[in-house]
Amino acid sequence: MGEKRGYILAEVLLALALAAVTIPAVIQGLSVALTAADRAQDRLTLHNLARSQLEDVLAQPYDPLPASYPILSPVPPEYTVQVEVTVPTQYSYPGGSSAPETVQLITVRVNGPFGSVELQGYKVRE
């Protein structure tokens, strides 16, 4: 009977050793998975906010420079949205004329907890 107790003790010690190695590895894996999910959710939110803001600006009436287009609300507290309006430097008017401003480059920047995203589009005066 004493021999059987030795085997049971060895089995218990082996099980504890396996648990001591396995449990932290599982917890670390869960932590990595949760962080990856948070980052993926952040990227999705960044892109959705930027796309929505750009679409909103493009749908608004043309505002000559210095243009000021409103920021959509509500913006989640951990995110910031910026809209910059400029005249595109690559745009040249046909015939080289000095026609009035007719095209604006809209740049939307959204910053979040894990990064930022920038989208651009052109707004044309009709």
N, C-alpha and C positions, 0 to 999 in steps of 0.2 A: 504494500500500500504506500510506503514511503517513496518508492520509485515512481508511482503514478502521480504523486504530488509534485515531484520534480518536473515531470512533463507538463503539468498544468501551469506551474510557475513559469516555465520557459515559454509556453504558448501565450500566456498573459503578457510577459515582457516583450515578446515578438509583436503581439498585437498593439501594444502601447507604442513601440518603436515605429511601426507602420503608420499608426495614427498621427504620431508626432511629425512625420514627414509628409503625409498625405493631406492633412487638414490645412496647414499653411499654404500648400500648393493650390488647393481648391479655393481658398479664400483669395489668394493672389489672382487666380484666374477670374474669379467673379469681379474683383476690383478692376482688372483690365477691361473686362467686358462692359462694365457699367461706365467706365470712363470713355470707352469707344462709343457707346450709345449716346452719352451726353454730347460728345463732339459731333456726332452725326446729326443729332437733333439741333445743335447750334448752327451747323452749316445749312441745314434745311431752313431754319428760321431766318438766317442771314439772307439767303437767296430769295425767300418769299417776301421779306420786308423790302429788299432792294427792287425786286421786280414790280411789286405793288406800287412803290413810290414812283418808279420810272413811268409806269403805265398811267398813273394819276397825273403826273406832270405833262405827259404827252397829250392827255385828254383835255387839259385845261386850255382856255383861250391864250393865244400868244401874248407874252408880256415883253415889250422891248427892254433892252439892257438899260440900266441895271435891273435885270429881272429878279423877281422874288416869288417863288412858288412855295405854297405852304407844305409843311410836313404832315403826312397822314398821322392820325392818332386813333387809338392809343398805341404808343410804342412801348414794348415791355421795358421795365425799369433798367435792366442790365444791358440794353442796346441803345445805340445812338445812330441817328440818321442825319446825313448832311446832303444837301443838294447844291451843286455848283453849276452855274450857267455861264458859258463863254461863247465867243464867236470862234468857230473852228478855223485854225490857221491854214489847214490844207484846202479850204474851200476858196475857189476863185470864180468870180463872176464872169459869165460869157462876154467876150469882147474886151475884157479888162476894165469894164466900167466901174465907177465908184457908186454902185447902186446902194440903197439903204440896206441895213441889216435884214436878212431874210431867213437865215439859218442859225440856230443855236445848238451848241453841243451841251447836252445835259449829262452831268456826271453825278451819280448817286453812290454815296459811300455809307456802308452800314458796319458798325463795329459791335462786336459781341464779346462774351466771356472767353471764347477760344479762338478768336481771329476776326477777320473783316472780309468784306467783299465789295467790289466796285463794279457797277454797270454803267454803260454809256448808251446814249441814243441821241438822235437828231430831231429837233423840233423845227418845223418849217412854217413860216408865216403864209397864210393862204390869202 
